[in-house]
Amino acid sequence: MTADIFSSADWSAPPKDMGMPLQALWWIRKGNFRIGPEWEEAHRIVQTMEGVPAFDWVHALLHWIEADMGNADYWYRQAGKKRSAPSVAKEWEHMALALSETTRN
């Protein structure tokens, strides 16, 4: 079985063949959806490709985590998306599923 964002949470780093937006999501989950070094790594990843919808979408989630909803909403608009879940964890799951489908092909 190939490792994915759902089966590799206990690893020390994301799988090398995982797409960058998924790697950012991986770091978010690794950090238990809190601000800290994992959040910083995820933020560094998404900032490298600002303007690319998948990266901007994950960027929105990062700012939701820090409760900066104005900034989160900005990044959702940049990504052409809206919040679709009532919590950060549920939104993470929605994003992970959607981005996994996009990057598997």
Chimera marker file (.cmm) of the C-alpha trace (Angstrom):
<marker_set name="trace">
<marker id="1" x="0.000" y="0.000" z="0.000" r="1" g="1" b="0" radius="0.5"/>
<marker id="2" x="1.313" y="3.423" z="-0.921" r="1" g="1" b="0" radius="0.5"/>
<marker id="3" x="1.607" y="5.894" z="1.948" r="1" g="1" b="0" radius="0.5"/>
<marker id="4" x="-0.777" y="8.816" z="1.760" r="1" g="1" b="0" radius="0.5"/>
<marker id="5" x="-1.760" y="11.804" z="3.853" r="1" g="1" b="0" radius="0.5"/>
<marker id="6" x="-4.051" y="9.646" z="5.981" r="1" g="1" b="0" radius="0.5"/>
<marker id="7" x="-1.675" y="6.721" z="6.634" r="1" g="1" b="0" radius="0.5"/>
<marker id="8" x="1.600" y="8.560" z="7.212" r="1" g="1" b="0" radius="0.5"/>
<marker id="9" x="0.750" y="10.841" z="10.153" r="1" g="1" b="0" radius="0.5"/>
<marker id="10" x="3.193" y="9.100" z="12.480" r="1" g="1" b="0" radius="0.5"/>
<marker id="11" x="6.147" y="9.582" z="10.117" r="1" g="1" b="0" radius="0.5"/>
<marker id="12" x="8.774" y="12.223" z="10.940" r="1" g="1" b="0" radius="0.5"/>
<marker id="13" x="8.277" y="13.891" z="7.541" r="1" g="1" b="0" radius="0.5"/>
<marker id="14" x="5.731" y="13.640" z="4.731" r="1" g="1" b="0" radius="0.5"/>
<marker id="15" x="6.253" y="11.097" z="1.948" r="1" g="1" b="0" radius="0.5"/>
<marker id="16" x="8.648" y="12.514" z="-0.646" r="1" g="1" b="0" radius="0.5"/>
<marker id="17" x="6.298" y="11.762" z="-3.528" r="1" g="1" b="0" radius="0.5"/>
<marker id="18" x="3.418" y="13.707" z="-1.939" r="1" g="1" b="0" radius="0.5"/>
<marker id="19" x="2.456" y="16.935" z="-3.718" r="1" g="1" b="0" radius="0.5"/>
<marker id="20" x="3.407" y="20.175" z="-1.993" r="1" g="1" b="0" radius="0.5"/>
<marker id="21" x="-0.153" y="21.283" z="-1.022" r="1" g="1" b="0" radius="0.5"/>
<marker id="22" x="-0.664" y="17.853" z="0.545" r="1" g="1" b="0" radius="0.5"/>
<marker id="23" x="2.679" y="18.153" z="2.317" r="1" g="1" b="0" radius="0.5"/>
<marker id="24" x="1.472" y="21.423" z="3.837" r="1" g="1" b="0" radius="0.5"/>
<marker id="25" x="-1.720" y="19.690" z="4.970" r="1" g="1" b="0" radius="0.5"/>
<marker id="26" x="0.399" y="16.847" z="6.353" r="1" g="1" b="0" radius="0.5"/>
<marker id="27" x="2.363" y="19.334" z="8.502" r="1" g="1" b="0" radius="0.5"/>
<marker id="28" x="-0.872" y="20.935" z="9.701" r="1" g="1" b="0" radius="0.5"/>
<marker id="29" x="-2.165" y="17.571" z="10.908" r="1" g="1" b="0" radius="0.5"/>
<marker id="30" x="1.221" y="16.637" z="12.391" r="1" g="1" b="0" radius="0.5"/>
<marker id="31" x="0.973" y="19.815" z="14.492" r="1" g="1" b="0" radius="0.5"/>
<marker id="32" x="-2.518" y="18.884" z="15.704" r="1" g="1" b="0" radius="0.5"/>
<marker id="33" x="-4.095" y="21.859" z="13.922" r="1" g="1" b="0" radius="0.5"/>
<marker id="34" x="-2.238" y="24.329" z="16.145" r="1" g="1" b="0" radius="0.5"/>
<marker id="35" x="0.268" y="27.112" z="15.642" r="1" g="1" b="0" radius="0.5"/>
<marker id="36" x="3.812" y="25.883" z="16.159" r="1" g="1" b="0" radius="0.5"/>
<marker id="37" x="6.785" y="24.614" z="14.144" r="1" g="1" b="0" radius="0.5"/>
<marker id="38" x="4.611" y="22.362" z="11.971" r="1" g="1" b="0" radius="0.5"/>
<marker id="39" x="2.282" y="25.298" z="11.215" r="1" g="1" b="0" radius="0.5"/>
<marker id="40" x="5.354" y="27.348" z="10.275" r="1" g="1" b="0" radius="0.5"/>
<marker id="41" x="6.561" y="24.625" z="7.886" r="1" g="1" b="0" radius="0.5"/>
<marker id="42" x="3.132" y="24.398" z="6.255" r="1" g="1" b="0" radius="0.5"/>
<marker id="43" x="3.009" y="28.191" z="5.922" r="1" g="1" b="0" radius="0.5"/>
<marker id="44" x="6.474" y="28.226" z="4.348" r="1" g="1" b="0" radius="0.5"/>
<marker id="45" x="5.324" y="25.668" z="1.775" r="1" g="1" b="0" radius="0.5"/>
<marker id="46" x="2.167" y="27.520" z="0.739" r="1" g="1" b="0" radius="0.5"/>
<marker id="47" x="3.947" y="30.856" z="0.506" r="1" g="1" b="0" radius="0.5"/>
<marker id="48" x="6.286" y="29.433" z="-2.140" r="1" g="1" b="0" radius="0.5"/>
<marker id="49" x="3.423" y="29.155" z="-4.638" r="1" g="1" b="0" radius="0.5"/>
<marker id="50" x="1.033" y="31.989" z="-3.807" r="1" g="1" b="0" radius="0.5"/>
<marker id="51" x="-1.425" y="32.464" z="-6.643" r="1" g="1" b="0" radius="0.5"/>
<marker id="52" x="-1.805" y="28.731" z="-7.299" r="1" g="1" b="0" radius="0.5"/>
<marker id="53" x="-5.320" y="27.770" z="-6.135" r="1" g="1" b="0" radius="0.5"/>
<marker id="54" x="-4.412" y="24.575" z="-4.248" r="1" g="1" b="0" radius="0.5"/>
<marker id="55" x="-1.701" y="26.402" z="-2.281" r="1" g="1" b="0" radius="0.5"/>
<marker id="56" x="-3.992" y="29.373" z="-1.599" r="1" g="1" b="0" radius="0.5"/>
<marker id="57" x="-6.700" y="27.018" z="-0.341" r="1" g="1" b="0" radius="0.5"/>
<marker id="58" x="-4.352" y="25.455" z="2.209" r="1" g="1" b="0" radius="0.5"/>
<marker id="59" x="-3.108" y="28.948" z="3.073" r="1" g="1" b="0" radius="0.5"/>
<marker id="60" x="-6.694" y="29.826" z="4.016" r="1" g="1" b="0" radius="0.5"/>
<marker id="61" x="-6.835" y="26.925" z="6.456" r="1" g="1" b="0" radius="0.5"/>
<marker id="62" x="-3.602" y="28.037" z="8.100" r="1" g="1" b="0" radius="0.5"/>
<marker id="63" x="-5.075" y="31.453" z="8.843" r="1" g="1" b="0" radius="0.5"/>
<marker id="64" x="-8.278" y="29.858" z="10.124" r="1" g="1" b="0" radius="0.5"/>
<marker id="65" x="-6.099" y="27.913" z="12.586" r="1" g="1" b="0" radius="0.5"/>
<marker id="66" x="-4.656" y="31.160" z="13.904" r="1" g="1" b="0" radius="0.5"/>
<marker id="67" x="-8.195" y="32.632" z="14.097" r="1" g="1" b="0" radius="0.5"/>
<marker id="68" x="-7.377" y="35.352" z="11.554" r="1" g="1" b="0" radius="0.5"/>
<marker id="69" x="-10.641" y="34.981" z="9.692" r="1" g="1" b="0" radius="0.5"/>
<marker id="70" x="-10.205" y="38.094" z="7.550" r="1" g="1" b="0" radius="0.5"/>
<marker id="71" x="-6.945" y="36.718" z="6.198" r="1" g="1" b="0" radius="0.5"/>
<marker id="72" x="-8.428" y="33.220" z="5.890" r="1" g="1" b="0" radius="0.5"/>
<marker id="73" x="-11.336" y="34.598" z="3.863" r="1" g="1" b="0" radius="0.5"/>
<marker id="74" x="-8.898" y="36.463" z="1.611" r="1" g="1" b="0" radius="0.5"/>
<marker id="75" x="-7.078" y="33.207" z="0.805" r="1" g="1" b="0" radius="0.5"/>
<marker id="76" x="-10.350" y="31.335" z="0.271" r="1" g="1" b="0" radius="0.5"/>
<marker id="77" x="-11.309" y="34.009" z="-2.294" r="1" g="1" b="0" radius="0.5"/>
<marker id="78" x="-7.877" y="33.741" z="-3.951" r="1" g="1" b="0" radius="0.5"/>
<marker id="79" x="-8.399" y="29.978" z="-4.238" r="1" g="1" b="0" radius="0.5"/>
<marker id="80" x="-11.956" y="30.389" z="-5.552" r="1" g="1" b="0" radius="0.5"/>
<marker id="81" x="-13.268" y="28.386" z="-2.589" r="1" g="1" b="0" radius="0.5"/>
<marker id="82" x="-15.479" y="28.804" z="0.453" r="1" g="1" b="0" radius="0.5"/>
<marker id="83" x="-15.306" y="27.167" z="3.855" r="1" g="1" b="0" radius="0.5"/>
<marker id="84" x="-17.216" y="23.931" z="3.574" r="1" g="1" b="0" radius="0.5"/>
<marker id="85" x="-16.975" y="22.497" z="7.085" r="1" g="1" b="0" radius="0.5"/>
<marker id="86" x="-17.812" y="23.692" z="10.602" r="1" g="1" b="0" radius="0.5"/>
<marker id="87" x="-14.355" y="23.011" z="12.082" r="1" g="1" b="0" radius="0.5"/>
<marker id="88" x="-10.697" y="23.163" z="11.117" r="1" g="1" b="0" radius="0.5"/>
<marker id="89" x="-10.362" y="19.380" z="11.420" r="1" g="1" b="0" radius="0.5"/>
<marker id="90" x="-13.363" y="18.723" z="9.151" r="1" g="1" b="0" radius="0.5"/>
<marker id="91" x="-12.144" y="21.330" z="6.657" r="1" g="1" b="0" radius="0.5"/>
<marker id="92" x="-8.718" y="19.666" z="6.691" r="1" g="1" b="0" radius="0.5"/>
<marker id="93" x="-10.337" y="16.320" z="5.900" r="1" g="1" b="0" radius="0.5"/>
<marker id="94" x="-12.348" y="17.864" z="3.048" r="1" g="1" b="0" radius="0.5"/>
<marker id="95" x="-9.214" y="19.485" z="1.594" r="1" g="1" b="0" radius="0.5"/>
<marker id="96" x="-7.104" y="16.349" z="2.015" r="1" g="1" b="0" radius="0.5"/>
<marker id="97" x="-9.663" y="14.223" z="0.184" r="1" g="1" b="0" radius="0.5"/>
<marker id="98" x="-10.092" y="16.755" z="-2.620" r="1" g="1" b="0" radius="0.5"/>
<marker id="99" x="-6.372" y="17.370" z="-3.109" r="1" g="1" b="0" radius="0.5"/>
<marker id="100" x="-5.566" y="13.664" z="-2.903" r="1" g="1" b="0" radius="0.5"/>
<marker id="101" x="-7.948" y="13.007" z="-5.794" r="1" g="1" b="0" radius="0.5"/>
<marker id="102" x="-6.431" y="15.855" z="-7.771" r="1" g="1" b="0" radius="0.5"/>
<marker id="103" x="-2.848" y="14.699" z="-7.311" r="1" g="1" b="0" radius="0.5"/>
<marker id="104" x="-3.337" y="10.949" z="-7.775" r="1" g="1" b="0" radius="0.5"/>
<marker id="105" x="-3.989" y="11.282" z="-11.507" r="1" g="1" b="0" radius="0.5"/>
<link id1="1" id2="2" r="1" g="1" b="0" radius="0.2"/>
<link id1="2" id2="3" r="1" g="1" b="0" radius="0.2"/>
<link id1="3" id2="4" r="1" g="1" b="0" radius="0.2"/>
<link id1="4" id2="5" r="1" g="1" b="0" radius="0.2"/>
<link id1="5" id2="6" r="1" g="1" b="0" radius="0.2"/>
<link id1="6" id2="7" r="1" g="1" b="0" radius="0.2"/>
<link id1="7" id2="8" r="1" g="1" b="0" radius="0.2"/>
<link id1="8" id2="9" r="1" g="1" b="0" radius="0.2"/>
<link id1="9" id2="10" r="1" g="1" b="0" radius="0.2"/>
<link id1="10" id2="11" r="1" g="1" b="0" radius="0.2"/>
<link id1="11" id2="12" r="1" g="1" b="0" radius="0.2"/>
<link id1="12" id2="13" r="1" g="1" b="0" radius="0.2"/>
<link id1="13" id2="14" r="1" g="1" b="0" radius="0.2"/>
<link id1="14" id2="15" r="1" g="1" b="0" radius="0.2"/>
<link id1="15" id2="16" r="1" g="1" b="0" radius="0.2"/>
<link id1="16" id2="17" r="1" g="1" b="0" radius="0.2"/>
<link id1="17" id2="18" r="1" g="1" b="0" radius="0.2"/>
<link id1="18" id2="19" r="1" g="1" b="0" radius="0.2"/>
<link id1="19" id2="20" r="1" g="1" b="0" radius="0.2"/>
<link id1="20" id2="21" r="1" g="1" b="0" radius="0.2"/>
<link id1="21" id2="22" r="1" g="1" b="0" radius="0.2"/>
<link id1="22" id2="23" r="1" g="1" b="0" radius="0.2"/>
<link id1="23" id2="24" r="1" g="1" b="0" radius="0.2"/>
<link id1="24" id2="25" r="1" g="1" b="0" radius="0.2"/>
<link id1="25" id2="26" r="1" g="1" b="0" radius="0.2"/>
<link id1="26" id2="27" r="1" g="1" b="0" radius="0.2"/>
<link id1="27" id2="28" r="1" g="1" b="0" radius="0.2"/>
<link id1="28" id2="29" r="1" g="1" b="0" radius="0.2"/>
<link id1="29" id2="30" r="1" g="1" b="0" radius="0.2"/>
<link id1="30" id2="31" r="1" g="1" b="0" radius="0.2"/>
<link id1="31" id2="32" r="1" g="1" b="0" radius="0.2"/>
<link id1="32" id2="33" r="1" g="1" b="0" radius="0.2"/>
<link id1="33" id2="34" r="1" g="1" b="0" radius="0.2"/>
<link id1="34" id2="35" r="1" g="1" b="0" radius="0.2"/>
<link id1="35" id2="36" r="1" g="1" b="0" radius="0.2"/>
<link id1="36" id2="37" r="1" g="1" b="0" radius="0.2"/>
<link id1="37" id2="38" r="1" g="1" b="0" radius="0.2"/>
<link id1="38" id2="39" r="1" g="1" b="0" radius="0.2"/>
<link id1="39" id2="40" r="1" g="1" b="0" radius="0.2"/>
<link id1="40" id2="41" r="1" g="1" b="0" radius="0.2"/>
<link id1="41" id2="42" r="1" g="1" b="0" radius="0.2"/>
<link id1="42" id2="43" r="1" g="1" b="0" radius="0.2"/>
<link id1="43" id2="44" r="1" g="1" b="0" radius="0.2"/>
<link id1="44" id2="45" r="1" g="1" b="0" radius="0.2"/>
<link id1="45" id2="46" r="1" g="1" b="0" radius="0.2"/>
<link id1="46" id2="47" r="1" g="1" b="0" radius="0.2"/>
<link id1="47" id2="48" r="1" g="1" b="0" radius="0.2"/>
<link id1="48" id2="49" r="1" g="1" b="0" radius="0.2"/>
<link id1="49" id2="50" r="1" g="1" b="0" radius="0.2"/>
<link id1="50" id2="51" r="1" g="1" b="0" radius="0.2"/>
<link id1="51" id2="52" r="1" g="1" b="0" radius="0.2"/>
<link id1="52" id2="53" r="1" g="1" b="0" radius="0.2"/>
<link id1="53" id2="54" r="1" g="1" b="0" radius="0.2"/>
<link id1="54" id2="55" r="1" g="1" b="0" radius="0.2"/>
<link id1="55" id2="56" r="1" g="1" b="0" radius="0.2"/>
<link id1="56" id2="57" r="1" g="1" b="0" radius="0.2"/>
<link id1="57" id2="58" r="1" g="1" b="0" radius="0.2"/>
<link id1="58" id2="59" r="1" g="1" b="0" radius="0.2"/>
<link id1="59" id2="60" r="1" g="1" b="0" radius="0.2"/>
<link id1="60" id2="61" r="1" g="1" b="0" radius="0.2"/>
<link id1="61" id2="62" r="1" g="1" b="0" radius="0.2"/>
<link id1="62" id2="63" r="1" g="1" b="0" radius="0.2"/>
<link id1="63" id2="64" r="1" g="1" b="0" radius="0.2"/>
<link id1="64" id2="65" r="1" g="1" b="0" radius="0.2"/>
<link id1="65" id2="66" r="1" g="1" b="0" radius="0.2"/>
<link id1="66" id2="67" r="1" g="1" b="0" radius="0.2"/>
<link id1="67" id2="68" r="1" g="1" b="0" radius="0.2"/>
<link id1="68" id2="69" r="1" g="1" b="0" radius="0.2"/>
<link id1="69" id2="70" r="1" g="1" b="0" radius="0.2"/>
<link id1="70" id2="71" r="1" g="1" b="0" radius="0.2"/>
<link id1="71" id2="72" r="1" g="1" b="0" radius="0.2"/>
<link id1="72" id2="73" r="1" g="1" b="0" radius="0.2"/>
<link id1="73" id2="74" r="1" g="1" b="0" radius="0.2"/>
<link id1="74" id2="75" r="1" g="1" b="0" radius="0.2"/>
<link id1="75" id2="76" r="1" g="1" b="0" radius="0.2"/>
<link id1="76" id2="77" r="1" g="1" b="0" radius="0.2"/>
<link id1="77" id2="78" r="1" g="1" b="0" radius="0.2"/>
<link id1="78" id2="79" r="1" g="1" b="0" radius="0.2"/>
<link id1="79" id2="80" r="1" g="1" b="0" radius="0.2"/>
<link id1="80" id2="81" r="1" g="1" b="0" radius="0.2"/>
<link id1="81" id2="82" r="1" g="1" b="0" radius="0.2"/>
<link id1="82" id2="83" r="1" g="1" b="0" radius="0.2"/>
<link id1="83" id2="84" r="1" g="1" b="0" radius="0.2"/>
<link id1="84" id2="85" r="1" g="1" b="0" radius="0.2"/>
<link id1="85" id2="86" r="1" g="1" b="0" radius="0.2"/>
<link id1="86" id2="87" r="1" g="1" b="0" radius="0.2"/>
<link id1="87" id2="88" r="1" g="1" b="0" radius="0.2"/>
<link id1="88" id2="89" r="1" g="1" b="0" radius="0.2"/>
<link id1="89" id2="90" r="1" g="1" b="0" radius="0.2"/>
<link id1="90" id2="91" r="1" g="1" b="0" radius="0.2"/>
<link id1="91" id2="92" r="1" g="1" b="0" radius="0.2"/>
<link id1="92" id2="93" r="1" g="1" b="0" radius="0.2"/>
<link id1="93" id2="94" r="1" g="1" b="0" radius="0.2"/>
<link id1="94" id2="95" r="1" g="1" b="0" radius="0.2"/>
<link id1="95" id2="96" r="1" g="1" b="0" radius="0.2"/>
<link id1="96" id2="97" r="1" g="1" b="0" radius="0.2"/>
<link id1="97" id2="98" r="1" g="1" b="0" radius="0.2"/>
<link id1="98" id2="99" r="1" g="1" b="0" radius="0.2"/>
<link id1="99" id2="100" r="1" g="1" b="0" radius="0.2"/>
<link id1="100" id2="101" r="1" g="1" b="0" radius="0.2"/>
<link id1="101" id2="102" r="1" g="1" b="0" radius="0.2"/>
<link id1="102" id2="103" r="1" g="1" b="0" radius="0.2"/>
<link id1="103" id2="104" r="1" g="1" b="0" radius="0.2"/>
<link id1="104" id2="105" r="1" g="1" b="0" radius="0.2"/>
</marker_set>
